[in-house]
Every structure is written in structure tokens, then in C-alpha cells.
Amino acid sequence: MAKTLREGDRVRIVDREVTPEDVKSGLFYNHFRGLVGTIQKIYDEKEAAVVIEVESMPENIAKRHIETEERMRSKWFDSLSEEARNRLTPQERIFTLRYVVLVALKDLIPYSETKASSQGPKSSTTKQVEVAPVETPPRKTSEQLDAAEEAELARRRRN
């Protein structure tokens, strides 16, 4: 691999056939092929949790993902009291369901390299969607999110 991958990097999962080793490890499935996402966490320099972008999912899976997200958002919002709903900030009202997969680092390529290297055979059962590259800021690490959450809870306790 030419570039060392880090948490927050935008990557594409390679398009290749599943091997018996993949079945044994559970780190690669046909429906992962060609998905684009951001590395959330790297484990033991061998595996990575990747947050998949809905736009890179096949159309039928993306539709089901969005429908599930809307149902869960409605259920959560309806479970809150009127007072709790009114106290929510606009950021707190946003409910997004993330699709995270665990894959081997060897099956990830930086998204910037995917144009030339992703021209391999496409699965006949999975519709591949090409996603235009977008400049996105790196995602916060788990430690940064934990610190932000602690600061927010401390702020709420003061109020």
C-alpha cells in the first residue's frame, strides 16, 4: 500500500471476489465491494471500522437504510416528552443512522486512488454507484468525540 491509512481518511473498499479466508474471518463480503466511506477506527493495524456513505450504497440498500433511519428518528422523537422536544437544539434533533463495517486494512484503498484502480469486474448482483470526490474535513477521533461529549454534559449540568 503506497499510503498509510489513518482514522478520518476517506477510502473505497476494493472490488474483488470473496475468498474462503474472508468467509472464515468475516472481514469481507460481496456487498462491501466498491463502497466508499471514512475510517472511524483502526484495530491492531490490520482491521478498520469504516463508516459507509449512503450515496455509495446500491440503490435498494440505500433506500432501505434511509427508510429505517426515518422510522427510528420518528420513534425516538415520539418517545420524548413535549418539554424534552422543545429543549433540543437543532444539532440534537438530527438523527443519523450510520452504516459501519469492519474490514481488513488490505481491502481499503484511499479514495483519491480509486478512479484508476476500481475499473475491475463489477458484480452482476450489485449495482455500483460512482461517487464524485468531495473535499471533506477529517472526522473527529473517538477521543475527540468523548471529550466533546463530556464538555457538553458538564455544560448541561451547570444550566
Z-matrix of the N, CA and C atoms (Angstrom, degrees):
N
C 1 1.449
C 2 1.521 1 107.99
N 3 1.311 2 116.88 1 126.70
C 4 1.455 3 122.05 2 -175.59
C 5 1.522 4 111.95 3 -69.70
N 6 1.292 5 117.56 4 -37.56
C 7 1.455 6 121.41 5 -175.28
C 8 1.522 7 109.39 6 -118.17
N 9 1.322 8 116.19 7 135.34
C 10 1.459 9 120.18 8 176.60
C 11 1.520 10 108.40 9 -76.10
N 12 1.314 11 115.82 10 128.19
C 13 1.468 12 120.37 11 -179.41
C 14 1.514 13 110.05 12 -84.95
N 15 1.334 14 115.42 13 144.31
C 16 1.460 15 122.23 14 -179.84
C 17 1.523 16 109.71 15 -131.02
N 18 1.319 17 116.15 16 164.06
C 19 1.457 18 120.92 17 174.85
C 20 1.526 19 107.93 18 -59.66
N 21 1.339 20 115.90 19 136.19
C 22 1.451 21 121.28 20 -179.57
C 23 1.519 22 113.51 21 96.35
N 24 1.351 23 118.17 22 -12.17
C 25 1.466 24 121.36 23 179.02
C 26 1.520 25 110.54 24 -73.58
N 27 1.324 26 115.27 25 142.47
C 28 1.469 27 121.65 26 175.72
C 29 1.527 28 107.35 27 -87.28
N 30 1.329 29 117.07 28 128.84
C 31 1.465 30 121.89 29 -173.98
C 32 1.520 31 111.11 30 -136.48
N 33 1.324 32 114.24 31 165.63
C 34 1.464 33 121.71 32 172.09
C 35 1.520 34 106.74 33 -122.31
N 36 1.325 35 116.39 34 139.91
C 37 1.458 36 121.15 35 174.91
C 38 1.525 37 107.08 36 -80.49
N 39 1.326 38 116.32 37 133.88
C 40 1.458 39 121.17 38 -175.43
C 41 1.526 40 111.44 39 -60.92
N 42 1.338 41 114.75 40 156.82
C 43 1.455 42 121.92 41 178.56
C 44 1.525 43 107.36 42 -104.74
N 45 1.323 44 116.39 43 99.17
C 46 1.459 45 121.66 44 -179.41
C 47 1.516 46 109.22 45 -147.25
N 48 1.295 47 115.81 46 170.81
C 49 1.457 48 121.10 47 179.14
C 50 1.530 49 110.08 48 -79.70
N 51 1.319 50 116.66 49 150.64
C 52 1.459 51 122.81 50 177.00
C 53 1.524 52 108.88 51 -75.02
N 54 1.337 53 116.64 52 137.42
C 55 1.461 54 122.19 53 178.45
C 56 1.529 55 109.64 54 -107.29
N 57 1.324 56 118.19 55 165.31
C 58 1.474 57 119.89 56 175.54
C 59 1.531 58 112.72 57 -58.37
N 60 1.344 59 116.70 58 -33.05
C 61 1.468 60 119.85 59 176.99
C 62 1.528 61 111.14 60 -63.55
N 63 1.335 62 116.91 61 -35.94
C 64 1.463 63 121.23 62 178.55
C 65 1.518 64 110.66 63 -64.23
N 66 1.332 65 115.86 64 -41.91
C 67 1.467 66 120.48 65 179.70
C 68 1.524 67 109.33 66 -62.33
N 69 1.321 68 116.18 67 -41.45
C 70 1.466 69 121.11 68 -179.73
C 71 1.526 70 112.05 69 -66.86
N 72 1.339 71 117.06 70 -43.42
C 73 1.468 72 120.64 71 -176.59
C 74 1.523 73 112.98 72 -81.60
N 75 1.340 74 117.01 73 -27.11
C 76 1.464 75 120.29 74 -177.24
C 77 1.519 76 113.43 75 73.45
N 78 1.343 77 117.35 76 19.49
C 79 1.458 78 120.84 77 -176.42
C 80 1.527 79 113.98 78 -100.66
N 81 1.329 80 118.52 79 -0.10
C 82 1.458 81 119.96 80 179.27
C 83 1.523 82 108.94 81 -153.57
N 84 1.335 83 115.62 82 131.68
C 85 1.462 84 122.28 83 177.11
C 86 1.525 85 108.04 84 -134.24
N 87 1.319 86 116.84 85 157.68
C 88 1.465 87 120.54 86 -178.98
C 89 1.526 88 112.27 87 -56.23
N 90 1.321 89 117.96 88 -35.85
C 91 1.464 90 119.11 89 -177.24
C 92 1.530 91 112.78 90 -74.31
N 93 1.335 92 119.01 91 -4.48
C 94 1.468 93 122.24 92 174.36
C 95 1.528 94 111.15 93 -83.70
N 96 1.325 95 118.14 94 -19.16
C 97 1.456 96 123.05 95 -171.10
C 98 1.533 97 111.95 96 -56.79
N 99 1.343 98 115.68 97 122.99
C 100 1.456 99 121.19 98 174.74
C 101 1.513 100 116.18 99 80.28
N 102 1.334 101 118.82 100 -0.31
C 103 1.463 102 119.71 101 179.88
C 104 1.527 103 110.57 102 -69.10
N 105 1.322 104 115.86 103 146.76
C 106 1.463 105 122.90 104 -179.74
C 107 1.523 106 108.09 105 -112.12
N 108 1.323 107 115.57 106 140.68
C 109 1.459 108 119.06 107 178.77
C 110 1.518 109 111.57 108 -166.30
N 111 1.324 110 114.80 109 -170.11
C 112 1.456 111 122.24 110 -178.88
C 113 1.525 112 108.64 111 -121.46
N 114 1.321 113 116.04 112 135.08
C 115 1.470 114 119.85 113 179.44
C 116 1.528 115 108.59 114 -68.59
N 117 1.321 116 115.20 115 121.42
C 118 1.462 117 120.55 116 178.29
C 119 1.529 118 110.15 117 -89.07
N 120 1.326 119 116.91 118 -44.34
C 121 1.466 120 121.00 119 -175.77
C 122 1.520 121 108.48 120 -152.72
N 123 1.327 122 116.31 121 142.05
C 124 1.459 123 122.36 122 175.41
C 125 1.524 124 108.12 123 -110.58
N 126 1.318 125 115.83 124 133.31
C 127 1.460 126 122.17 125 -178.31
C 128 1.528 127 110.07 126 -115.37
N 129 1.329 128 117.37 127 123.94
C 130 1.470 129 124.00 128 174.63
C 131 1.522 130 113.94 129 52.18
N 132 1.322 131 118.13 130 27.52
C 133 1.462 132 122.88 131 178.84
C 134 1.531 133 112.88 132 54.53
N 135 1.355 134 117.36 133 21.64
C 136 1.461 135 121.13 134 179.41
C 137 1.522 136 112.51 135 -127.71
N 138 1.330 137 116.81 136 -30.29
C 139 1.464 138 122.13 137 -175.44
C 140 1.518 139 109.67 138 -127.92
N 141 1.333 140 114.87 139 154.43
C 142 1.459 141 119.33 140 179.36
C 143 1.521 142 109.71 141 -141.95
N 144 1.328 143 115.31 142 141.65
C 145 1.459 144 121.78 143 171.06
C 146 1.527 145 105.73 144 -90.28
N 147 1.337 146 116.42 145 124.07
C 148 1.463 147 121.72 146 -176.47
C 149 1.526 148 108.84 147 -118.12
N 150 1.335 149 116.28 148 124.51
C 151 1.462 150 122.24 149 174.77
C 152 1.527 151 106.49 150 -82.70
N 153 1.334 152 115.98 151 115.01
C 154 1.455 153 121.85 152 -174.31
C 155 1.529 154 110.42 153 -83.01
N 156 1.337 155 115.55 154 138.16
C 157 1.460 156 121.38 155 176.00
C 158 1.525 157 108.63 156 -79.95
N 159 1.319 158 116.05 157 129.35
C 160 1.462 159 120.82 158 -178.60
C 161 1.525 160 110.83 159 -57.01
N 162 1.329 161 117.38 160 -34.92
C 163 1.458 162 121.19 161 -178.14
C 164 1.524 163 113.03 162 -62.81
N 165 1.334 164 117.62 163 -23.38
C 166 1.463 165 120.12 164 -178.60
C 167 1.524 166 112.57 165 -90.22
N 168 1.319 167 117.10 166 -7.25
C 169 1.469 168 120.47 167 -179.54
C 170 1.522 169 110.51 168 -75.85
N 171 1.341 170 116.68 169 152.21
C 172 1.468 171 118.97 170 172.14
C 173 1.529 172 109.26 171 -57.54
N 174 1.316 173 116.44 172 150.65
C 175 1.464 174 122.29 173 -171.96
C 176 1.529 175 113.12 174 -54.09
N 177 1.333 176 118.11 175 -45.79
C 178 1.468 177 120.27 176 -177.10
C 179 1.532 178 111.87 177 -67.39
N 180 1.314 179 117.61 178 -36.56
C 181 1.462 180 120.73 179 179.60
C 182 1.524 181 109.89 180 -73.06
N 183 1.330 182 117.45 181 -41.06
C 184 1.469 183 120.90 182 178.39
C 185 1.522 184 110.35 183 -61.09
N 186 1.328 185 116.53 184 -42.21
C 187 1.472 186 120.61 185 179.44
C 188 1.530 187 110.59 186 -62.09
N 189 1.334 188 116.66 187 -44.72
C 190 1.469 189 120.53 188 179.28
C 191 1.522 190 110.64 189 -65.02
N 192 1.341 191 117.25 190 -38.89
C 193 1.458 192 121.58 191 178.38
C 194 1.526 193 110.88 192 -61.52
N 195 1.330 194 116.82 193 -45.55
C 196 1.469 195 121.46 194 -179.06
C 197 1.524 196 110.91 195 -66.29
N 198 1.323 197 117.40 196 -41.44
C 199 1.471 198 120.65 197 178.15
C 200 1.524 199 110.82 198 -62.32
N 201 1.322 200 116.99 199 -42.92
C 202 1.468 201 121.10 200 178.51
C 203 1.520 202 110.57 201 -63.28
N 204 1.328 203 116.67 202 -42.60
C 205 1.459 204 121.60 203 178.45
C 206 1.533 205 110.76 204 -59.66
N 207 1.331 206 117.27 205 -44.32
C 208 1.466 207 120.81 206 -179.75
C 209 1.529 208 111.38 207 -65.20
N 210 1.338 209 116.89 208 -41.11
C 211 1.471 210 119.69 209 177.48
C 212 1.523 211 111.25 210 -62.64
N 213 1.324 212 116.87 211 -43.77
C 214 1.464 213 120.08 212 -179.43
C 215 1.523 214 111.24 213 -67.16
N 216 1.331 215 117.35 214 -38.20
C 217 1.463 216 121.49 215 178.12
C 218 1.525 217 109.94 216 -61.58
N 219 1.330 218 116.21 217 -46.89
C 220 1.470 219 120.73 218 -179.74
C 221 1.526 220 110.91 219 -62.83
N 222 1.325 221 116.19 220 -43.96
C 223 1.474 222 120.01 221 -179.64
C 224 1.528 223 110.53 222 -62.13
N 225 1.341 224 116.97 223 -43.90
C 226 1.457 225 120.83 224 179.47
C 227 1.527 226 110.95 225 -64.43
N 228 1.333 227 116.51 226 -47.14
C 229 1.460 228 120.64 227 -177.40
C 230 1.529 229 110.54 228 -64.41
N 231 1.341 230 117.51 229 -40.23
C 232 1.460 231 120.99 230 179.53
C 233 1.531 232 112.40 231 -68.44
N 234 1.337 233 117.16 232 -23.83
C 235 1.463 234 119.79 233 -179.24
C 236 1.534 235 112.25 234 -78.49
N 237 1.336 236 117.21 235 -13.02
C 238 1.462 237 120.94 236 179.84
C 239 1.525 238 110.64 237 -84.04
N 240 1.326 239 115.01 238 148.72
C 241 1.460 240 119.00 239 174.38
C 242 1.525 241 108.79 240 -71.97
N 243 1.336 242 115.92 241 162.99
C 244 1.470 243 120.43 242 179.18
C 245 1.527 244 110.52 243 -58.72
N 246 1.339 245 116.72 244 -40.53
C 247 1.465 246 121.13 245 179.98
C 248 1.530 247 110.57 246 -63.63
N 249 1.331 248 116.81 247 -43.64
C 250 1.466 249 120.52 248 179.77
C 251 1.526 250 111.00 249 -64.88
N 252 1.333 251 116.69 250 -39.74
C 253 1.479 252 120.34 251 178.24
C 254 1.523 253 111.13 252 -61.66
N 255 1.333 254 116.55 253 -41.44
C 256 1.464 255 120.78 254 -177.70
C 257 1.529 256 112.21 255 -69.33
N 258 1.330 257 117.47 256 -25.66
C 259 1.462 258 120.57 257 -178.78
C 260 1.523 259 112.87 258 -84.93
N 261 1.316 260 117.98 259 -9.48
C 262 1.462 261 120.79 260 -179.39
C 263 1.520 262 110.87 261 -68.92
N 264 1.313 263 115.66 262 136.22
C 265 1.456 264 120.27 263 174.00
C 266 1.531 265 107.81 264 -79.79
N 267 1.340 266 117.73 265 164.05
C 268 1.468 267 118.99 266 177.70
C 269 1.531 268 113.14 267 -56.74
N 270 1.338 269 117.78 268 -36.48
C 271 1.461 270 120.25 269 178.27
C 272 1.529 271 111.34 270 -67.37
N 273 1.328 272 116.76 271 -35.73
C 274 1.466 273 120.37 272 -179.64
C 275 1.529 274 111.59 273 -72.41
N 276 1.313 275 117.93 274 -24.11
C 277 1.469 276 121.31 275 179.45
C 278 1.525 277 112.34 276 -74.19
N 279 1.327 278 116.19 277 -19.75
C 280 1.462 279 120.07 278 -179.21
C 281 1.535 280 108.44 279 -74.03
N 282 1.289 281 115.65 280 126.39
C 283 1.464 282 121.71 281 179.22
C 284 1.523 283 106.90 282 -125.04
N 285 1.308 284 116.58 283 109.74
C 286 1.459 285 119.46 284 178.68
C 287 1.518 286 109.38 285 -119.70
N 288 1.283 287 114.53 286 134.75
C 289 1.458 288 122.08 287 178.37
C 290 1.515 289 107.45 288 -95.19
N 291 1.317 290 116.56 289 122.68
C 292 1.458 291 120.09 290 -178.25
C 293 1.521 292 109.82 291 -97.77
N 294 1.318 293 115.23 292 143.41
C 295 1.453 294 122.89 293 176.67
C 296 1.516 295 106.10 294 -107.11
N 297 1.335 296 116.81 295 107.16
C 298 1.462 297 121.84 296 -175.23
C 299 1.528 298 108.62 297 -115.58
N 300 1.335 299 115.69 298 132.03
C 301 1.463 300 120.78 299 177.97
C 302 1.520 301 109.17 300 -121.90
N 303 1.323 302 115.81 301 150.02
C 304 1.460 303 122.46 302 176.52
C 305 1.522 304 107.33 303 -102.87
N 306 1.326 305 116.74 304 119.73
C 307 1.467 306 121.69 305 -178.43
C 308 1.519 307 109.47 306 -133.54
N 309 1.341 308 115.24 307 160.71
C 310 1.463 309 120.93 308 175.24
C 311 1.527 310 108.71 309 -72.28
N 312 1.318 311 116.90 310 141.89
C 313 1.464 312 120.93 311 178.98
C 314 1.523 313 111.35 312 -59.55
N 315 1.324 314 117.59 313 -30.77
C 316 1.467 315 120.15 314 -179.47
C 317 1.526 316 111.78 315 -66.80
N 318 1.326 317 118.09 316 -16.09
C 319 1.458 318 122.24 317 179.58
C 320 1.525 319 112.69 318 -96.10
N 321 1.334 320 117.15 319 10.51
C 322 1.464 321 121.49 320 179.61
C 323 1.518 322 109.53 321 -114.54
N 324 1.324 323 115.41 322 139.88
C 325 1.460 324 120.74 323 173.53
C 326 1.524 325 107.53 324 -127.96
N 327 1.330 326 116.92 325 144.86
C 328 1.466 327 118.90 326 177.39
C 329 1.523 328 109.74 327 -57.09
N 330 1.298 329 116.86 328 140.82
C 331 1.468 330 120.34 329 -175.32
C 332 1.515 331 111.90 330 -60.86
N 333 1.308 332 119.41 331 -31.78
C 334 1.462 333 121.45 332 -179.06
C 335 1.521 334 111.95 333 -65.29
N 336 1.337 335 118.30 334 -23.55
C 337 1.458 336 122.23 335 -179.49
C 338 1.521 337 112.52 336 -91.09
N 339 1.305 338 119.14 337 -1.74
C 340 1.457 339 120.56 338 -169.87
C 341 1.514 340 114.11 339 -77.17
N 342 1.313 341 119.77 340 -22.70
C 343 1.470 342 120.67 341 -177.75
C 344 1.525 343 110.96 342 -57.19
N 345 1.339 344 117.38 343 -51.50
C 346 1.459 345 120.68 344 -176.31
C 347 1.519 346 112.47 345 -79.43
N 348 1.331 347 118.09 346 -34.35
C 349 1.456 348 120.11 347 -171.93
C 350 1.517 349 114.26 348 -92.59
N 351 1.325 350 119.60 349 -6.38
C 352 1.466 351 120.00 350 -176.54
C 353 1.517 352 112.24 351 -100.36
N 354 1.330 353 118.06 352 19.64
C 355 1.449 354 120.61 353 -177.56
C 356 1.517 355 111.98 354 -87.98
N 357 1.318 356 118.45 355 17.03
C 358 1.457 357 122.65 356 -179.17
C 359 1.507 358 111.57 357 -70.56
N 360 1.340 359 117.91 358 -174.74
C 361 1.455 360 121.32 359 -178.26
C 362 1.520 361 111.56 360 -64.75
N 363 1.303 362 116.11 361 141.45
C 364 1.454 363 122.09 362 179.25
C 365 1.519 364 109.00 363 -99.60
N 366 1.318 365 116.47 364 146.00
C 367 1.451 366 120.89 365 177.88
C 368 1.520 367 109.86 366 -70.96
N 369 1.312 368 117.11 367 137.82
C 370 1.462 369 120.00 368 179.89
C 371 1.520 370 111.63 369 -76.30
N 372 1.340 371 117.59 370 -17.60
C 373 1.457 372 120.15 371 -178.84
C 374 1.518 373 112.52 372 -94.41
N 375 1.318 374 117.76 373 -12.53
C 376 1.452 375 121.26 374 -176.85
C 377 1.514 376 109.83 375 -120.16
N 378 1.319 377 116.66 376 125.55
C 379 1.460 378 120.80 377 176.85
C 380 1.515 379 107.75 378 -81.04
N 381 1.319 380 116.68 379 124.75
C 382 1.454 381 121.68 380 179.73
C 383 1.518 382 108.89 381 -92.41
N 384 1.313 383 116.60 382 135.65
C 385 1.450 384 122.04 383 179.22
C 386 1.522 385 107.69 384 -115.61
N 387 1.325 386 116.96 385 124.06
C 388 1.462 387 121.44 386 178.46
C 389 1.521 388 108.12 387 -83.59
N 390 1.316 389 116.54 388 128.50
C 391 1.452 390 122.28 389 -178.76
C 392 1.520 391 108.13 390 -109.49
N 393 1.323 392 116.11 391 128.73
C 394 1.459 393 120.68 392 179.03
C 395 1.519 394 109.73 393 -68.57
N 396 1.336 395 117.86 394 139.89
C 397 1.457 396 119.66 395 178.82
C 398 1.523 397 110.73 396 -64.82
N 399 1.310 398 115.48 397 136.63
C 400 1.459 399 121.78 398 179.92
C 401 1.517 400 107.61 399 -130.13
N 402 1.315 401 117.36 400 135.86
C 403 1.446 402 121.77 401 176.50
C 404 1.518 403 107.99 402 -73.10
N 405 1.316 404 116.95 403 110.94
C 406 1.449 405 120.79 404 178.25
C 407 1.522 406 108.98 405 -120.85
N 408 1.317 407 116.90 406 143.57
C 409 1.456 408 118.58 407 178.22
C 410 1.528 409 109.57 408 -68.62
N 411 1.324 410 118.94 409 152.61
C 412 1.465 411 119.90 410 179.07
C 413 1.523 412 110.18 411 -63.54
N 414 1.307 413 114.97 412 144.29
C 415 1.461 414 119.44 413 179.11
C 416 1.517 415 110.03 414 -74.75
N 417 1.334 416 114.83 415 153.81
C 418 1.455 417 119.83 416 179.31
C 419 1.517 418 109.75 417 -70.61
N 420 1.326 419 115.63 418 148.26
C 421 1.456 420 120.41 419 177.73
C 422 1.520 421 108.97 420 -78.44
N 423 1.316 422 115.76 421 169.47
C 424 1.462 423 121.00 422 178.63
C 425 1.530 424 110.95 423 -58.76
N 426 1.330 425 116.74 424 -40.10
C 427 1.462 426 120.40 425 -179.58
C 428 1.531 427 111.00 426 -64.15
N 429 1.333 428 116.71 427 -41.52
C 430 1.468 429 120.48 428 179.14
C 431 1.525 430 110.84 429 -65.78
N 432 1.323 431 117.09 430 -40.10
C 433 1.461 432 120.42 431 178.31
C 434 1.523 433 111.13 432 -65.91
N 435 1.345 434 116.98 433 -41.25
C 436 1.462 435 120.62 434 177.85
C 437 1.525 436 111.25 435 -61.46
N 438 1.329 437 116.63 436 -42.72
C 439 1.464 438 120.38 437 179.71
C 440 1.528 439 111.00 438 -65.01
N 441 1.330 440 116.87 439 -41.06
C 442 1.465 441 120.52 440 178.74
C 443 1.524 442 110.56 441 -65.00
N 444 1.327 443 116.33 442 -39.30
C 445 1.464 444 120.18 443 179.10
C 446 1.530 445 110.63 444 -64.88
N 447 1.321 446 117.24 445 -43.78
C 448 1.462 447 121.04 446 178.11
C 449 1.534 448 110.89 447 -61.32
N 450 1.321 449 117.35 448 -41.82
C 451 1.465 450 121.15 449 178.94
C 452 1.527 451 110.61 450 -63.61
N 453 1.330 452 116.88 451 -41.45
C 454 1.473 453 120.47 452 179.08
C 455 1.525 454 110.86 453 -65.46
N 456 1.325 455 117.49 454 -42.33
C 457 1.469 456 120.01 455 178.74
C 458 1.529 457 110.99 456 -64.30
N 459 1.334 458 116.81 457 -39.55
C 460 1.465 459 119.82 458 177.05
C 461 1.522 460 110.50 459 -64.29
N 462 1.323 461 117.58 460 -39.87
C 463 1.460 462 121.36 461 178.10
C 464 1.519 463 110.68 462 -62.66
N 465 1.314 464 117.30 463 -41.60
C 466 1.470 465 120.79 464 -179.85
C 467 1.513 466 112.04 465 -67.97
N 468 1.335 467 116.69 466 -36.03
C 469 1.459 468 119.50 467 178.81
C 470 1.530 469 111.47 468 -64.58
N 471 1.348 470 115.86 469 -33.99
C 472 1.468 471 120.57 470 179.01
C 473 1.526 472 111.39 471 -69.11
N 474 1.319 473 118.03 472 -30.48
C 475 1.476 474 121.33 473 -176.21
C 476 1.471 475 111.88 474 -83.66
